[in-house]
Amino acid sequence: MCWLGLLFVLHQLGQKVFYLYLPFVDAYFDPFVCSLFGLFAAQKHFAYLSQLPNRQLAVWEILLTAFLLSIISEEIFPRLSSEFTRDMWDYVAFASGALAFYFWQKKRASSEKLARSD
């Protein structure tokens, strides 16, 4: 998770401070990372509430969280401010972030299972 935050900060610095222009990254990295950050936060929140530190998100929770984040970002924000633009490909970036989170979570769960069996 820390490496993702570092990549996000570096991208923002490159884009806003150094005016580095990477069209594909500039367009789709933020929604991809937003989906991941939102899902990591949801996972930590539910783990805290359930008092199960290793609680994993169910597929429906991943889908619902990514869906809500994408609706807020792509439908609500553009109506509130002209600084935001609606882009249908951002939905693909949000879904890709959700898919990446699903596989990360699955890999982490299998690693923990292996560690417990040793």
PDB file as gemmi writes it, atoms N, CA and C in Angstrom:
CRYST1    1.000    1.000    1.000  90.00  90.00  90.00 P 1                      
ATOM      1  N   MET A   1       0.828  -1.201   0.000  1.00  0.00           N  
ATOM      2  CA  MET A   1       0.000   0.000   0.000  1.00  0.00           C  
ATOM      3  C   MET A   1       0.866   1.255   0.000  1.00  0.00           C  
ATOM      4  N   CYS A   2       1.989   1.225   0.735  1.00  0.00           N  
ATOM      5  CA  CYS A   2       2.864   2.402   0.793  1.00  0.00           C  
ATOM      6  C   CYS A   2       3.440   2.733  -0.574  1.00  0.00           C  
ATOM      7  N   TRP A   3       3.814   1.713  -1.335  1.00  0.00           N  
ATOM      8  CA  TRP A   3       4.382   1.957  -2.669  1.00  0.00           C  
ATOM      9  C   TRP A   3       3.357   2.622  -3.581  1.00  0.00           C  
ATOM     10  N   LEU A   4       2.093   2.263  -3.379  1.00  0.00           N  
ATOM     11  CA  LEU A   4       1.033   2.859  -4.195  1.00  0.00           C  
ATOM     12  C   LEU A   4       0.865   4.343  -3.859  1.00  0.00           C  
ATOM     13  N   GLY A   5       0.902   4.666  -2.575  1.00  0.00           N  
ATOM     14  CA  GLY A   5       0.828   6.065  -2.150  1.00  0.00           C  
ATOM     15  C   GLY A   5       2.006   6.869  -2.674  1.00  0.00           C  
ATOM     16  N   LEU A   6       3.183   6.264  -2.658  1.00  0.00           N  
ATOM     17  CA  LEU A   6       4.375   6.925  -3.174  1.00  0.00           C  
ATOM     18  C   LEU A   6       4.250   7.176  -4.679  1.00  0.00           C  
ATOM     19  N   LEU A   7       3.771   6.178  -5.421  1.00  0.00           N  
ATOM     20  CA  LEU A   7       3.553   6.358  -6.858  1.00  0.00           C  
ATOM     21  C   LEU A   7       2.548   7.469  -7.135  1.00  0.00           C  
ATOM     22  N   PHE A   8       1.493   7.509  -6.331  1.00  0.00           N  
ATOM     23  CA  PHE A   8       0.475   8.537  -6.509  1.00  0.00           C  
ATOM     24  C   PHE A   8       1.068   9.935  -6.286  1.00  0.00           C  
ATOM     25  N   VAL A   9       1.831  10.091  -5.206  1.00  0.00           N  
ATOM     26  CA  VAL A   9       2.453  11.390  -4.902  1.00  0.00           C  
ATOM     27  C   VAL A   9       3.437  11.775  -5.999  1.00  0.00           C  
ATOM     28  N   LEU A  10       4.255  10.825  -6.457  1.00  0.00           N  
ATOM     29  CA  LEU A  10       5.207  11.111  -7.523  1.00  0.00           C  
ATOM     30  C   LEU A  10       4.495  11.520  -8.814  1.00  0.00           C  
ATOM     31  N   HIS A  11       3.402  10.840  -9.113  1.00  0.00           N  
ATOM     32  CA  HIS A  11       2.639  11.205 -10.307  1.00  0.00           C  
ATOM     33  C   HIS A  11       2.068  12.618 -10.185  1.00  0.00           C  
ATOM     34  N   GLN A  12       1.508  12.935  -9.026  1.00  0.00           N  
ATOM     35  CA  GLN A  12       0.950  14.272  -8.829  1.00  0.00           C  
ATOM     36  C   GLN A  12       2.028  15.344  -8.913  1.00  0.00           C  
ATOM     37  N   LEU A  13       3.192  15.079  -8.321  1.00  0.00           N  
ATOM     38  CA  LEU A  13       4.305  16.037  -8.415  1.00  0.00           C  
ATOM     39  C   LEU A  13       4.743  16.222  -9.862  1.00  0.00           C  
ATOM     40  N   GLY A  14       4.897  15.114 -10.560  1.00  0.00           N  
ATOM     41  CA  GLY A  14       5.295  15.196 -11.962  1.00  0.00           C  
ATOM     42  C   GLY A  14       4.290  15.968 -12.796  1.00  0.00           C  
ATOM     43  N   GLN A  15       3.021  15.740 -12.541  1.00  0.00           N  
ATOM     44  CA  GLN A  15       1.963  16.372 -13.323  1.00  0.00           C  
ATOM     45  C   GLN A  15       1.772  17.843 -12.955  1.00  0.00           C  
ATOM     46  N   LYS A  16       1.694  18.149 -11.671  1.00  0.00           N  
ATOM     47  CA  LYS A  16       1.327  19.501 -11.228  1.00  0.00           C  
ATOM     48  C   LYS A  16       2.527  20.435 -11.027  1.00  0.00           C  
ATOM     49  N   VAL A  17       3.667  19.885 -10.592  1.00  0.00           N  
ATOM     50  CA  VAL A  17       4.818  20.729 -10.290  1.00  0.00           C  
ATOM     51  C   VAL A  17       5.784  20.799 -11.471  1.00  0.00           C  
ATOM     52  N   PHE A  18       6.090  19.634 -12.050  1.00  0.00           N  
ATOM     53  CA  PHE A  18       7.085  19.586 -13.120  1.00  0.00           C  
ATOM     54  C   PHE A  18       6.458  19.568 -14.516  1.00  0.00           C  
ATOM     55  N   TYR A  19       5.135  19.635 -14.582  1.00  0.00           N  
ATOM     56  CA  TYR A  19       4.396  19.669 -15.852  1.00  0.00           C  
ATOM     57  C   TYR A  19       4.788  18.534 -16.798  1.00  0.00           C  
ATOM     58  N   LEU A  20       5.024  17.375 -16.210  1.00  0.00           N  
ATOM     59  CA  LEU A  20       5.327  16.180 -16.983  1.00  0.00           C  
ATOM     60  C   LEU A  20       4.019  15.656 -17.567  1.00  0.00           C  
ATOM     61  N   TYR A  21       3.996  15.466 -18.871  1.00  0.00           N  
ATOM     62  CA  TYR A  21       2.767  15.073 -19.550  1.00  0.00           C  
ATOM     63  C   TYR A  21       2.879  13.629 -20.036  1.00  0.00           C  
ATOM     64  N   LEU A  22       2.128  12.751 -19.392  1.00  0.00           N  
ATOM     65  CA  LEU A  22       2.030  11.343 -19.774  1.00  0.00           C  
ATOM     66  C   LEU A  22       0.546  11.064 -19.998  1.00  0.00           C  
ATOM     67  N   PRO A  23       0.054  11.213 -21.213  1.00  0.00           N  
ATOM     68  CA  PRO A  23      -1.391  11.207 -21.485  1.00  0.00           C  
ATOM     69  C   PRO A  23      -2.159  10.039 -20.875  1.00  0.00           C  
ATOM     70  N   PHE A  24      -1.726   8.810 -21.107  1.00  0.00           N  
ATOM     71  CA  PHE A  24      -2.469   7.660 -20.593  1.00  0.00           C  
ATOM     72  C   PHE A  24      -2.447   7.615 -19.072  1.00  0.00           C  
ATOM     73  N   VAL A  25      -1.269   7.830 -18.504  1.00  0.00           N  
ATOM     74  CA  VAL A  25      -1.125   7.815 -17.041  1.00  0.00           C  
ATOM     75  C   VAL A  25      -1.927   8.954 -16.421  1.00  0.00           C  
ATOM     76  N   ASP A  26      -1.831  10.141 -16.997  1.00  0.00           N  
ATOM     77  CA  ASP A  26      -2.562  11.296 -16.470  1.00  0.00           C  
ATOM     78  C   ASP A  26      -4.072  11.064 -16.501  1.00  0.00           C  
ATOM     79  N   ALA A  27      -4.537  10.359 -17.515  1.00  0.00           N  
ATOM     80  CA  ALA A  27      -5.979  10.158 -17.666  1.00  0.00           C  
ATOM     81  C   ALA A  27      -6.532   9.056 -16.768  1.00  0.00           C  
ATOM     82  N   TYR A  28      -5.777   7.976 -16.572  1.00  0.00           N  
ATOM     83  CA  TYR A  28      -6.388   6.793 -15.942  1.00  0.00           C  
ATOM     84  C   TYR A  28      -5.726   6.297 -14.662  1.00  0.00           C  
ATOM     85  N   PHE A  29      -4.581   6.856 -14.296  1.00  0.00           N  
ATOM     86  CA  PHE A  29      -3.923   6.399 -13.076  1.00  0.00           C  
ATOM     87  C   PHE A  29      -4.712   6.800 -11.827  1.00  0.00           C  
ATOM     88  N   ASP A  30      -5.227   8.026 -11.799  1.00  0.00           N  
ATOM     89  CA  ASP A  30      -5.959   8.499 -10.623  1.00  0.00           C  
ATOM     90  C   ASP A  30      -7.200   7.658 -10.312  1.00  0.00           C  
ATOM     91  N   PRO A  31      -8.074   7.351 -11.287  1.00  0.00           N  
ATOM     92  CA  PRO A  31      -9.224   6.503 -10.943  1.00  0.00           C  
ATOM     93  C   PRO A  31      -8.823   5.082 -10.542  1.00  0.00           C  
ATOM     94  N   PHE A  32      -7.769   4.564 -11.169  1.00  0.00           N  
ATOM     95  CA  PHE A  32      -7.264   3.236 -10.794  1.00  0.00           C  
ATOM     96  C   PHE A  32      -6.832   3.237  -9.336  1.00  0.00           C  
ATOM     97  N   VAL A  33      -6.039   4.238  -8.961  1.00  0.00           N  
ATOM     98  CA  VAL A  33      -5.535   4.332  -7.587  1.00  0.00           C  
ATOM     99  C   VAL A  33      -6.661   4.666  -6.613  1.00  0.00           C  
ATOM    100  N   CYS A  34      -7.605   5.503  -7.024  1.00  0.00           N  
ATOM    101  CA  CYS A  34      -8.742   5.836  -6.170  1.00  0.00           C  
ATOM    102  C   CYS A  34      -9.512   4.575  -5.784  1.00  0.00           C  
ATOM    103  N   SER A  35      -9.715   3.714  -6.753  1.00  0.00           N  
ATOM    104  CA  SER A  35     -10.411   2.459  -6.491  1.00  0.00           C  
ATOM    105  C   SER A  35      -9.631   1.625  -5.478  1.00  0.00           C  
ATOM    106  N   LEU A  36      -8.314   1.518  -5.673  1.00  0.00           N  
ATOM    107  CA  LEU A  36      -7.490   0.745  -4.745  1.00  0.00           C  
ATOM    108  C   LEU A  36      -7.493   1.348  -3.341  1.00  0.00           C  
ATOM    109  N   PHE A  37      -7.278   2.670  -3.252  1.00  0.00           N  
ATOM    110  CA  PHE A  37      -7.288   3.324  -1.937  1.00  0.00           C  
ATOM    111  C   PHE A  37      -8.633   3.145  -1.240  1.00  0.00           C  
ATOM    112  N   GLY A  38      -9.710   3.330  -1.991  1.00  0.00           N  
ATOM    113  CA  GLY A  38     -11.044   3.166  -1.407  1.00  0.00           C  
ATOM    114  C   GLY A  38     -11.275   1.750  -0.900  1.00  0.00           C  
ATOM    115  N   LEU A  39     -10.813   0.770  -1.659  1.00  0.00           N  
ATOM    116  CA  LEU A  39     -10.990  -0.623  -1.244  1.00  0.00           C  
ATOM    117  C   LEU A  39     -10.096  -0.985  -0.068  1.00  0.00           C  
ATOM    118  N   PHE A  40      -8.863  -0.485  -0.056  1.00  0.00           N  
ATOM    119  CA  PHE A  40      -7.996  -0.709   1.111  1.00  0.00           C  
ATOM    120  C   PHE A  40      -8.628  -0.091   2.360  1.00  0.00           C  
ATOM    121  N   ALA A  41      -9.164   1.117   2.222  1.00  0.00           N  
ATOM    122  CA  ALA A  41      -9.811   1.786   3.360  1.00  0.00           C  
ATOM    123  C   ALA A  41     -11.045   1.011   3.816  1.00  0.00           C  
ATOM    124  N   ALA A  42     -11.851   0.536   2.871  1.00  0.00           N  
ATOM    125  CA  ALA A  42     -13.040  -0.246   3.226  1.00  0.00           C  
ATOM    126  C   ALA A  42     -12.648  -1.532   3.938  1.00  0.00           C  
ATOM    127  N   GLN A  43     -11.610  -2.182   3.448  1.00  0.00           N  
ATOM    128  CA  GLN A  43     -11.151  -3.428   4.070  1.00  0.00           C  
ATOM    129  C   GLN A  43     -10.692  -3.173   5.497  1.00  0.00           C  
ATOM    130  N   LYS A  44      -9.919  -2.124   5.709  1.00  0.00           N  
ATOM    131  CA  LYS A  44      -9.458  -1.787   7.070  1.00  0.00           C  
ATOM    132  C   LYS A  44     -10.641  -1.415   7.965  1.00  0.00           C  
ATOM    133  N   HIS A  45     -11.589  -0.677   7.426  1.00  0.00           N  
ATOM    134  CA  HIS A  45     -12.775  -0.260   8.184  1.00  0.00           C  
ATOM    135  C   HIS A  45     -13.586  -1.479   8.639  1.00  0.00           C  
ATOM    136  N   PHE A  46     -13.871  -2.376   7.703  1.00  0.00           N  
ATOM    137  CA  PHE A  46     -14.654  -3.560   8.055  1.00  0.00           C  
ATOM    138  C   PHE A  46     -13.887  -4.485   9.000  1.00  0.00           C  
ATOM    139  N   ALA A  47     -12.569  -4.571   8.832  1.00  0.00           N  
ATOM    140  CA  ALA A  47     -11.753  -5.384   9.736  1.00  0.00           C  
ATOM    141  C   ALA A  47     -11.812  -4.808  11.154  1.00  0.00           C  
ATOM    142  N   TYR A  48     -11.749  -3.491  11.252  1.00  0.00           N  
ATOM    143  CA  TYR A  48     -11.834  -2.843  12.559  1.00  0.00           C  
ATOM    144  C   TYR A  48     -13.208  -3.064  13.191  1.00  0.00           C  
ATOM    145  N   LEU A  49     -14.268  -2.860  12.424  1.00  0.00           N  
ATOM    146  CA  LEU A  49     -15.621  -3.016  12.956  1.00  0.00           C  
ATOM    147  C   LEU A  49     -15.908  -4.450  13.396  1.00  0.00           C  
ATOM    148  N   SER A  50     -15.407  -5.401  12.630  1.00  0.00           N  
ATOM    149  CA  SER A  50     -15.669  -6.811  12.962  1.00  0.00           C  
ATOM    150  C   SER A  50     -14.672  -7.355  13.980  1.00  0.00           C  
ATOM    151  N   GLN A  51     -13.654  -6.576  14.300  1.00  0.00           N  
ATOM    152  CA  GLN A  51     -12.581  -6.983  15.202  1.00  0.00           C  
ATOM    153  C   GLN A  51     -11.884  -8.248  14.711  1.00  0.00           C  
ATOM    154  N   LEU A  52     -11.840  -8.390  13.386  1.00  0.00           N  
ATOM    155  CA  LEU A  52     -11.122  -9.485  12.732  1.00  0.00           C  
ATOM    156  C   LEU A  52     -10.048  -8.850  11.852  1.00  0.00           C  
ATOM    157  N   PRO A  53      -8.812  -8.775  12.336  1.00  0.00           N  
ATOM    158  CA  PRO A  53      -7.781  -8.037  11.602  1.00  0.00           C  
ATOM    159  C   PRO A  53      -7.498  -8.574  10.193  1.00  0.00           C  
ATOM    160  N   ASN A  54      -7.783  -9.839   9.945  1.00  0.00           N  
ATOM    161  CA  ASN A  54      -7.520 -10.424   8.630  1.00  0.00           C  
ATOM    162  C   ASN A  54      -8.777 -10.537   7.768  1.00  0.00           C  
ATOM    163  N   ARG A  55      -9.825  -9.807   8.134  1.00  0.00           N  
ATOM    164  CA  ARG A  55     -11.077  -9.895   7.384  1.00  0.00           C  
ATOM    165  C   ARG A  55     -10.868  -9.440   5.947  1.00  0.00           C  
ATOM    166  N   GLN A  56     -11.366 -10.230   5.031  1.00  0.00           N  
ATOM    167  CA  GLN A  56     -11.278  -9.929   3.609  1.00  0.00           C  
ATOM    168  C   GLN A  56     -12.625  -9.375   3.127  1.00  0.00           C  
ATOM    169  N   LEU A  57     -12.586  -8.566   2.100  1.00  0.00           N  
ATOM    170  CA  LEU A  57     -13.829  -8.075   1.512  1.00  0.00           C  
ATOM    171  C   LEU A  57     -14.414  -9.150   0.606  1.00  0.00           C  
ATOM    172  N   ALA A  58     -15.718  -9.311   0.675  1.00  0.00           N  
ATOM    173  CA  ALA A  58     -16.407 -10.221  -0.231  1.00  0.00           C  
ATOM    174  C   ALA A  58     -16.449  -9.584  -1.620  1.00  0.00           C  
ATOM    175  N   VAL A  59     -16.650 -10.402  -2.626  1.00  0.00           N  
ATOM    176  CA  VAL A  59     -16.694  -9.896  -3.997  1.00  0.00           C  
ATOM    177  C   VAL A  59     -17.756  -8.804  -4.136  1.00  0.00           C  
ATOM    178  N   TRP A  60     -18.919  -9.007  -3.522  1.00  0.00           N  
ATOM    179  CA  TRP A  60     -19.983  -7.999  -3.650  1.00  0.00           C  
ATOM    180  C   TRP A  60     -19.572  -6.684  -2.988  1.00  0.00           C  
ATOM    181  N   GLU A  61     -18.783  -6.748  -1.909  1.00  0.00           N  
ATOM    182  CA  GLU A  61     -18.313  -5.524  -1.244  1.00  0.00           C  
ATOM    183  C   GLU A  61     -17.300  -4.789  -2.128  1.00  0.00           C  
ATOM    184  N   ILE A  62     -16.451  -5.534  -2.796  1.00  0.00           N  
ATOM    185  CA  ILE A  62     -15.488  -4.934  -3.719  1.00  0.00           C  
ATOM    186  C   ILE A  62     -16.228  -4.253  -4.870  1.00  0.00           C  
ATOM    187  N   LEU A  63     -17.178  -4.969  -5.453  1.00  0.00           N  
ATOM    188  CA  LEU A  63     -17.935  -4.418  -6.585  1.00  0.00           C  
ATOM    189  C   LEU A  63     -18.736  -3.179  -6.184  1.00  0.00           C  
ATOM    190  N   LEU A  64     -19.406  -3.252  -5.035  1.00  0.00           N  
ATOM    191  CA  LEU A  64     -20.214  -2.123  -4.581  1.00  0.00           C  
ATOM    192  C   LEU A  64     -19.348  -0.901  -4.278  1.00  0.00           C  
ATOM    193  N   THR A  65     -18.219  -1.102  -3.605  1.00  0.00           N  
ATOM    194  CA  THR A  65     -17.334   0.017  -3.271  1.00  0.00           C  
ATOM    195  C   THR A  65     -16.790   0.676  -4.533  1.00  0.00           C  
ATOM    196  N   ALA A  66     -16.310  -0.136  -5.477  1.00  0.00           N  
ATOM    197  CA  ALA A  66     -15.782   0.417  -6.733  1.00  0.00           C  
ATOM    198  C   ALA A  66     -16.884   1.129  -7.514  1.00  0.00           C  
ATOM    199  N   PHE A  67     -18.071   0.557  -7.516  1.00  0.00           N  
ATOM    200  CA  PHE A  67     -19.203   1.183  -8.217  1.00  0.00           C  
ATOM    201  C   PHE A  67     -19.532   2.542  -7.606  1.00  0.00           C  
ATOM    202  N   LEU A  68     -19.633   2.603  -6.290  1.00  0.00           N  
ATOM    203  CA  LEU A  68     -19.962   3.871  -5.628  1.00  0.00           C  
ATOM    204  C   LEU A  68     -18.877   4.923  -5.864  1.00  0.00           C  
ATOM    205  N   LEU A  69     -17.616   4.519  -5.763  1.00  0.00           N  
ATOM    206  CA  LEU A  69     -16.528   5.465  -6.010  1.00  0.00           C  
ATOM    207  C   LEU A  69     -16.572   5.998  -7.445  1.00  0.00           C  
ATOM    208  N   SER A  70     -16.861   5.117  -8.391  1.00  0.00           N  
ATOM    209  CA  SER A  70     -16.908   5.562  -9.786  1.00  0.00           C  
ATOM    210  C   SER A  70     -18.105   6.475 -10.048  1.00  0.00           C  
ATOM    211  N   ILE A  71     -19.238   6.199  -9.438  1.00  0.00           N  
ATOM    212  CA  ILE A  71     -20.410   7.064  -9.609  1.00  0.00           C  
ATOM    213  C   ILE A  71     -20.147   8.445  -9.015  1.00  0.00           C  
ATOM    214  N   ILE A  72     -19.558   8.470  -7.840  1.00  0.00           N  
ATOM    215  CA  ILE A  72     -19.236   9.759  -7.211  1.00  0.00           C  
ATOM    216  C   ILE A  72     -18.270  10.543  -8.091  1.00  0.00           C  
ATOM    217  N   SER A  73     -17.226   9.861  -8.546  1.00  0.00           N  
ATOM    218  CA  SER A  73     -16.186  10.524  -9.324  1.00  0.00           C  
ATOM    219  C   SER A  73     -16.631  10.918 -10.725  1.00  0.00           C  
ATOM    220  N   GLU A  74     -17.403  10.070 -11.379  1.00  0.00           N  
ATOM    221  CA  GLU A  74     -17.733  10.298 -12.785  1.00  0.00           C  
ATOM    222  C   GLU A  74     -19.097  10.930 -13.025  1.00  0.00           C  
ATOM    223  N   GLU A  75     -19.974  10.870 -12.064  1.00  0.00           N  
ATOM    224  CA  GLU A  75     -21.315  11.434 -12.255  1.00  0.00           C  
ATOM    225  C   GLU A  75     -21.564  12.659 -11.370  1.00  0.00           C  
ATOM    226  N   ILE A  76     -21.202  12.557 -10.105  1.00  0.00           N  
ATOM    227  CA  ILE A  76     -21.523  13.641  -9.161  1.00  0.00           C  
ATOM    228  C   ILE A  76     -20.512  14.780  -9.239  1.00  0.00           C  
ATOM    229  N   PHE A  77     -19.206  14.478  -9.143  1.00  0.00           N  
ATOM    230  CA  PHE A  77     -18.195  15.538  -9.170  1.00  0.00           C  
ATOM    231  C   PHE A  77     -18.273  16.422 -10.415  1.00  0.00           C  
ATOM    232  N   PRO A  78     -18.438  15.866 -11.625  1.00  0.00           N  
ATOM    233  CA  PRO A  78     -18.537  16.747 -12.807  1.00  0.00           C  
ATOM    234  C   PRO A  78     -19.747  17.685 -12.770  1.00  0.00           C  
ATOM    235  N   ARG A  79     -20.783  17.291 -12.066  1.00  0.00           N  
ATOM    236  CA  ARG A  79     -21.960  18.175 -11.958  1.00  0.00           C  
ATOM    237  C   ARG A  79     -21.748  19.281 -10.928  1.00  0.00           C  
ATOM    238  N   LEU A  80     -20.832  19.052 -10.003  1.00  0.00           N  
ATOM    239  CA  LEU A  80     -20.557  20.037  -8.963  1.00  0.00           C  
ATOM    240  C   LEU A  80     -19.459  21.026  -9.349  1.00  0.00           C  
ATOM    241  N   SER A  81     -18.557  20.592 -10.237  1.00  0.00           N  
ATOM    242  CA  SER A  81     -17.433  21.454 -10.586  1.00  0.00           C  
ATOM    243  C   SER A  81     -16.990  21.198 -12.023  1.00  0.00           C  
ATOM    244  N   SER A  82     -16.645  22.274 -12.713  1.00  0.00           N  
ATOM    245  CA  SER A  82     -16.142  22.135 -14.083  1.00  0.00           C  
ATOM    246  C   SER A  82     -14.695  21.631 -14.109  1.00  0.00           C  
ATOM    247  N   GLU A  83     -14.072  21.533 -12.941  1.00  0.00           N  
ATOM    248  CA  GLU A  83     -12.706  20.994 -12.842  1.00  0.00           C  
ATOM    249  C   GLU A  83     -12.686  19.497 -13.132  1.00  0.00           C  
ATOM    250  N   PHE A  84     -13.832  18.840 -12.996  1.00  0.00           N  
ATOM    251  CA  PHE A  84     -13.935  17.403 -13.226  1.00  0.00           C  
ATOM    252  C   PHE A  84     -14.611  17.155 -14.565  1.00  0.00           C  
ATOM    253  N   THR A  85     -14.140  16.137 -15.263  1.00  0.00           N  
ATOM    254  CA  THR A  85     -14.775  15.760 -16.528  1.00  0.00           C  
ATOM    255  C   THR A  85     -15.205  14.302 -16.450  1.00  0.00           C  
ATOM    256  N   ARG A  86     -16.287  14.037 -17.101  1.00  0.00           N  
ATOM    257  CA  ARG A  86     -16.820  12.679 -17.139  1.00  0.00           C  
ATOM    258  C   ARG A  86     -16.154  11.939 -18.296  1.00  0.00           C  
ATOM    259  N   ASP A  87     -15.613  10.774 -18.001  1.00  0.00           N  
ATOM    260  CA  ASP A  87     -14.934   9.976 -19.017  1.00  0.00           C  
ATOM    261  C   ASP A  87     -15.347   8.522 -18.812  1.00  0.00           C  
ATOM    262  N   MET A  88     -15.966   7.960 -19.809  1.00  0.00           N  
ATOM    263  CA  MET A  88     -16.451   6.579 -19.685  1.00  0.00           C  
ATOM    264  C   MET A  88     -15.309   5.585 -19.478  1.00  0.00           C  
ATOM    265  N   TRP A  89     -14.111   5.900 -19.980  1.00  0.00           N  
ATOM    266  CA  TRP A  89     -12.976   4.997 -19.784  1.00  0.00           C  
ATOM    267  C   TRP A  89     -12.502   4.987 -18.333  1.00  0.00           C  
ATOM    268  N   ASP A  90     -12.853   6.001 -17.574  1.00  0.00           N  
ATOM    269  CA  ASP A  90     -12.514   5.994 -16.144  1.00  0.00           C  
ATOM    270  C   ASP A  90     -13.214   4.846 -15.424  1.00  0.00           C  
ATOM    271  N   TYR A  91     -14.394   4.480 -15.914  1.00  0.00           N  
ATOM    272  CA  TYR A  91     -15.082   3.332 -15.319  1.00  0.00           C  
ATOM    273  C   TYR A  91     -14.244   2.065 -15.476  1.00  0.00           C  
ATOM    274  N   VAL A  92     -13.575   1.952 -16.606  1.00  0.00           N  
ATOM    275  CA  VAL A  92     -12.684   0.797 -16.833  1.00  0.00           C  
ATOM    276  C   VAL A  92     -11.502   0.858 -15.864  1.00  0.00           C  
ATOM    277  N   ALA A  93     -10.978   2.055 -15.635  1.00  0.00           N  
ATOM    278  CA  ALA A  93      -9.868   2.218 -14.692  1.00  0.00           C  
ATOM    279  C   ALA A  93     -10.308   1.866 -13.263  1.00  0.00           C  
ATOM    280  N   PHE A  94     -11.506   2.293 -12.871  1.00  0.00           N  
ATOM    281  CA  PHE A  94     -12.029   1.925 -11.553  1.00  0.00           C  
ATOM    282  C   PHE A  94     -12.194   0.411 -11.444  1.00  0.00           C  
ATOM    283  N   ALA A  95     -12.736  -0.213 -12.480  1.00  0.00           N  
ATOM    284  CA  ALA A  95     -12.917  -1.666 -12.474  1.00  0.00           C  
ATOM    285  C   ALA A  95     -11.571  -2.385 -12.436  1.00  0.00           C  
ATOM    286  N   SER A  96     -10.583  -1.853 -13.134  1.00  0.00           N  
ATOM    287  CA  SER A  96      -9.246  -2.450 -13.116  1.00  0.00           C  
ATOM    288  C   SER A  96      -8.631  -2.373 -11.718  1.00  0.00           C  
ATOM    289  N   GLY A  97      -8.843  -1.254 -11.053  1.00  0.00           N  
ATOM    290  CA  GLY A  97      -8.370  -1.129  -9.671  1.00  0.00           C  
ATOM    291  C   GLY A  97      -9.047  -2.127  -8.757  1.00  0.00           C  
ATOM    292  N   ALA A  98     -10.347  -2.333  -8.953  1.00  0.00           N  
ATOM    293  CA  ALA A  98     -11.084  -3.308  -8.146  1.00  0.00           C  
ATOM    294  C   ALA A  98     -10.574  -4.723  -8.420  1.00  0.00           C  
ATOM    295  N   LEU A  99     -10.297  -5.023  -9.670  1.00  0.00           N  
ATOM    296  CA  LEU A  99      -9.775  -6.332 -10.034  1.00  0.00           C  
ATOM    297  C   LEU A  99      -8.383  -6.551  -9.432  1.00  0.00           C  
ATOM    298  N   ALA A 100      -7.545  -5.528  -9.502  1.00  0.00           N  
ATOM    299  CA  ALA A 100      -6.210  -5.613  -8.896  1.00  0.00           C  
ATOM    300  C   ALA A 100      -6.324  -5.843  -7.393  1.00  0.00           C  
ATOM    301  N   PHE A 101      -7.251  -5.138  -6.736  1.00  0.00           N  
ATOM    302  CA  PHE A 101      -7.452  -5.329  -5.301  1.00  0.00           C  
ATOM    303  C   PHE A 101      -7.910  -6.750  -5.003  1.00  0.00           C  
ATOM    304  N   TYR A 102      -8.830  -7.265  -5.797  1.00  0.00           N  
ATOM    305  CA  TYR A 102      -9.332  -8.633  -5.594  1.00  0.00           C  
ATOM    306  C   TYR A 102      -8.178  -9.639  -5.635  1.00  0.00           C  
ATOM    307  N   PHE A 103      -7.319  -9.529  -6.654  1.00  0.00           N  
ATOM    308  CA  PHE A 103      -6.210 -10.474  -6.767  1.00  0.00           C  
ATOM    309  C   PHE A 103      -5.167 -10.257  -5.685  1.00  0.00           C  
ATOM    310  N   TRP A 104      -4.928  -9.013  -5.284  1.00  0.00           N  
ATOM    311  CA  TRP A 104      -4.007  -8.742  -4.177  1.00  0.00           C  
ATOM    312  C   TRP A 104      -4.528  -9.382  -2.899  1.00  0.00           C  
ATOM    313  N   GLN A 105      -5.812  -9.195  -2.632  1.00  0.00           N  
ATOM    314  CA  GLN A 105      -6.427  -9.732  -1.423  1.00  0.00           C  
ATOM    315  C   GLN A 105      -6.386 -11.270  -1.436  1.00  0.00           C  
ATOM    316  N   LYS A 106      -6.650 -11.853  -2.582  1.00  0.00           N  
ATOM    317  CA  LYS A 106      -6.635 -13.308  -2.721  1.00  0.00           C  
ATOM    318  C   LYS A 106      -5.224 -13.855  -2.486  1.00  0.00           C  
ATOM    319  N   LYS A 107      -4.225 -13.173  -3.061  1.00  0.00           N  
ATOM    320  CA  LYS A 107      -2.836 -13.595  -2.875  1.00  0.00           C  
ATOM    321  C   LYS A 107      -2.429 -13.471  -1.411  1.00  0.00           C  
ATOM    322  N   ARG A 108      -2.828 -12.381  -0.786  1.00  0.00           N  
ATOM    323  CA  ARG A 108      -2.505 -12.151   0.627  1.00  0.00           C  
ATOM    324  C   ARG A 108      -3.138 -13.214   1.506  1.00  0.00           C  
ATOM    325  N   ALA A 109      -4.384 -13.580   1.211  1.00  0.00           N  
ATOM    326  CA  ALA A 109      -5.077 -14.597   2.001  1.00  0.00           C  
ATOM    327  C   ALA A 109      -4.387 -15.951   1.860  1.00  0.00           C  
ATOM    328  N   SER A 110      -3.960 -16.305   0.657  1.00  0.00           N  
ATOM    329  CA  SER A 110      -3.290 -17.597   0.478  1.00  0.00           C  
ATOM    330  C   SER A 110      -1.914 -17.587   1.138  1.00  0.00           C  
ATOM    331  N   SER A 111      -1.224 -16.436   1.134  1.00  0.00           N  
ATOM    332  CA  SER A 111       0.069 -16.332   1.819  1.00  0.00           C  
ATOM    333  C   SER A 111      -0.090 -16.496   3.320  1.00  0.00           C  
ATOM    334  N   GLU A 112      -1.148 -15.890   3.875  1.00  0.00           N  
ATOM    335  CA  GLU A 112      -1.394 -16.013   5.316  1.00  0.00           C  
ATOM    336  C   GLU A 112      -1.765 -17.445   5.681  1.00  0.00           C  
ATOM    337  N   LYS A 113      -2.509 -18.104   4.813  1.00  0.00           N  
ATOM    338  CA  LYS A 113      -2.895 -19.480   5.055  1.00  0.00           C  
ATOM    339  C   LYS A 113      -1.674 -20.385   5.066  1.00  0.00           C  
ATOM    340  N   LEU A 114      -0.751 -20.148   4.136  1.00  0.00           N  
ATOM    341  CA  LEU A 114       0.492 -20.920   4.093  1.00  0.00           C  
ATOM    342  C   LEU A 114       1.339 -20.669   5.333  1.00  0.00           C  
ATOM    343  N   ALA A 115       1.391 -19.414   5.783  1.00  0.00           N  
ATOM    344  CA  ALA A 115       2.187 -19.063   6.963  1.00  0.00           C  
ATOM    345  C   ALA A 115       1.629 -19.739   8.213  1.00  0.00           C  
ATOM    346  N   ARG A 116       0.307 -19.848   8.290  1.00  0.00           N  
ATOM    347  CA  ARG A 116      -0.311 -20.489   9.459  1.00  0.00           C  
ATOM    348  C   ARG A 116      -0.105 -22.002   9.463  1.00  0.00           C  
ATOM    349  N   SER A 117       0.030 -22.602   8.284  1.00  0.00           N  
ATOM    350  CA  SER A 117       0.160 -24.053   8.207  1.00  0.00           C  
ATOM    351  C   SER A 117       1.594 -24.514   8.500  1.00  0.00           C  
ATOM    352  N   ASP A 118       2.541 -23.564   8.478  1.00  0.00           N  
ATOM    353  CA  ASP A 118       3.948 -23.919   8.762  1.00  0.00           C  
ATOM    354  C   ASP A 118       4.195 -24.144  10.221  1.00  0.00           C  
TER     355      ASP A 118                                                      
END                                                                             
